[in-house]
Amino acid sequence: MTNAYAAVQWNRHKKVYDLLIAVGVFGYLALFFLGGRLLFPPPDDFSDEILLIRAFGTCAILLLHLILAIGPLARLDARFAPLLYNRRHLGVSFFLVALVHALLVTGYYGAFGVQPAPEAVLAGYVAAARPGAFPFEVLGFFALCIFFLMAATSHDFWLANLGAGVWKALHMLVYLAYALVIAHVAFGALQDQVSGFFAGALGLAAVGLIGLHLFAGLRENSRAAAPPAAEEWVDAGPAAGLRDGCARVVVLRDAERIAVFRHGDDLHAVSNVCAHQAGPLGEGRILDGCITCPWHGYQYLPHNGQSPPPFTEKIPTFRLKVAGGRILLDPRPLPPGTPVAPAPLSQEAV
Amino acid sequence: MPWIPPLLTGLGVYLAVGLVIAIPFVARGVNCVDPAAAHAPARFRLLILPGCAALWPLMLVKWLRARARRGA
């Protein structure tokens, strides 16, 4: 973790994840290219460059939607949580695909060096080809700049050196970039379509994505824990039904999230926010005796919220007790790394 | 759009300056700024190079401050 930086902290899950990304991306590109050749034979065929531009462009759009859907999907259903893990490799892969799309466009419409290519694409192409048309290339360019910044600052080094607030704000720009991409496609490629199929598909995808985010947020709010009852304890749900090694995420009225983990016959409560990149700890599991973040595998001991030595990350802990078959939580956070005695599950709850 | 060529030129100059600063920064400067990078491998340094070139004013300030702290 923060012991010393490595280029990539590889493990088996990351290797499988990256292999699936590579197979998916190259498989899609090959299918698109070969399908385009078969569906549009001469004389109505497209040039290889146009087909490649469209293959990389559509691949980037699909990857972007997948990346933005993973977060809310994982909050709605824990079965999507493995997709969260290593999502930044998916993000960097997406940026590389989008970059190849941009380079191909720049090369092709800049006549591969005959004209000054970037200027030809950004300033000259639209005006020459379709007078009065909206300069959609500029929108794609600004979106690509944001994606570059995000990909370039995805390493842990940047979180540590920019600070969590700046880093998070920088990466929240993805939503602005997404809007730019949608406008880029709507004012660009979709203007040439006659069937309306791609416009419908893109509109559906955008509405679906926004709806997914709204639904996940609303459902989380509706599950917010009841206000503190007697003393300071908050009802965190029934003790029964919590699977060993897994967590229940309790959302307090002030939107703070607390992960209540079951480890054997003991219950522990820690902040749901990973000290690394604010990953959702409650969507992770207890592995090798440690709460393991589903995003990048950062680990914390359940009883004190400290990363195992030699690592130094700490998260806040919370007091728990079980009464009448219910888990009761003290919503006041203890300082990060504070040891707390576990709340034993009663035999009937197990 | 007449503002496109100067924008691209400005961006190119900014990134070129950034690259000139980022190369010595990832080779040596980063060790002062973040002790966890002191024994980091070359691949890590290569990985943070684009970000350092893009955010070079920030990294330069951090580097100078770290050097000043060491000198104090």
Interface residues (C-beta under 8 A of the other chain):
Chain A: T2 N3 A4 Y5 A6 A7 P118 E119 L122 A123 P135 V138 F148 L149 A151 A152 T153 H155 F157 W158 A160 N161 L162
Chain B: M1 I4 P5 L8 V30 V33 D34 A36 A37 A38 H39 A40 P41 R43 F44 L46 L47 I48 P50 G51 A54 L55 L58 K62
